[in-house]
Amino acid sequence: MYRAKRYNEAIALFHFFFNQSNLVPNIVSYNNVINTHCDEGRVDVTLEVYRHIISHAPFSPSSVTYRHLTKGLISVGHINEAFDLLREMLAKNHGADSMVYNNMISGFLELGNLDKANELFDELKNRCIVYDGVVNATYMEWFFKQGKDKEAMDSYKSLMDREFRMTPATCNVLLEVLLKHDKQKEASELFDQMLDNHTPPNFQAVNSDTFNIMVNECFKHGKFDEALGTKINSKPFIMDVAGYRYIISRFCEIGMMSEADTLFEESCSKHLSADVPTHTAMIDGYLKVGNIDDALRIFNKMVDCGLRVIATFGNRVFDELIKNGKVNECAHFLSKMGGQDPKPDSTCYEVVIKGLCSEGLLDKSQELLDEVMRYGIGVTPALRESVTEVFKNAGKGEEIERLLDTNRIGYNSRPRPAYRPPPVRSPSQMDRTHNPTYGHPQQRLPLPSAQMAGVHNSPSEFPSHIVAPQQYRYQTRPSQVAGTHNQPSGFPAQVAAQNSPPHFDTRMGGIRNPPYEFPSQTAAHQRYQIPPSQVPGAPNKPSRFPVQMAAQNFPPHFDTPMAGTGNNRFPPRYPPPISGQQHPPSPQLTANGPSHSTWQPHHPPWA
């Protein structure tokens, strides 16, 4: 926002992020808001921000902060306050910053106080062995304005005699001052010296701005071949996208499209990132000289690269191409653009579809309209009115109306229905459920043996394998039993094998078994559900999943392990069950056959 000179929006964003959203700003954020207020002339506000940093921020102001403050104060004539800030910066051990001194020297020179400026310059040289050459450029500019060319060049030579390895930012300022005051010879020598010092990656002595300055000078004097030679002869420097863009734009401005195209193809051959400004400059240049085919060629490259075509530029190019009889090509480009993101603007479709309709290409215009509806771009009222009239005159009014009114699933902007949570069931409704939702607590279905007084049926960790007694061993399939209600489960129902001996359960009243995690499943023909209140002394513990019963009219189960028999039902790590004790039995083979009971798995300490 600041670079776009949208100062009010920049300050509003700072307030939103760091006051309303309670984010913690860093020194860069503070410097930006200080710079914004300085450019707006609100130096009193900038000083308040500076005092706020000192009082509340967990960091100190940087040298950049003092650069902005001194520059802003000097611009409104508060040079004494700027001088106080310079002394405060030195007192805080920030060191002598060349740019802060340069602001002060420039301020005193503008006031005509050369002695004070020289005093500050000598102080800077005493504090810094190497200083920024921008200070000499400031002296040179002031001397040139005073008509003192000799003093200006003496200042420049004194800097060059120090043989500093200056950065491109410093040398570019010197180049601009020399070229501004017609010192082409010294500027050319400085440029050659910069190229000689440019030894990447060890040291960067030139950048794209350096070449832009020299190219501008060549174009200023009509030396276009030298402008191109400036780039070609700079072997140590690899031109970047910005450098190519600037030179190409300058050639396009004066209609030298062959030179611009040469540089454009060269930049593409180096696999530099394609950018929008370079392509738009080439397209505008070709349209300006009336070369429609080459404009189409560059525009096609722009679309293939996936570069965004903004509405204003696209409408202008489409309109110019349609005037030159390239409406089919425009429709082709627009279709390719529609398959990319972001989608073209609706006004681009309006320009091309109207051009197709004016040429009588209704089928192609209908295809583009179908893309507009499919992509959800939207049809402008002017386009709708225009195509409706054209298609009605062609006898296709109903067809186009049906297309424009089509509500395509997935592309329309129909609002989603509001979320409706599932109904909350009362505990009484949960007790009567037959198909619970796993993961939510449900009322446990008691086993048939729960009808016995004092028997506490415990849930199980794993599916129960209940063996039917002898008289019930010949079991029919659940689907063959009338009235059978089979409850779905995540585990297969396991049916007792034939000729298996009866299984009895001798768990006495009061024995409490641990809850289970998974549903127990048996091949049951009918489920018995006795409310807990009907079982005397049976406090059935709630569980997550229902227990599925084993057989129709199932008799009570008793477990009769005899004393002294080889009952290896329990593994060595579990003690035998004792009446009244909470125990996790484990399924093992007994002497009389398989015995399946509920049990709690053992979890080792490292699990």
Summary of the structure (lengths in Angstrom):
residues: 607
radius of gyration: 44.0
end to end distance: 57.3
largest distance: 126.0
contacts: 1688
relative contact order: 0.04
helix: 51%
strand: 2%
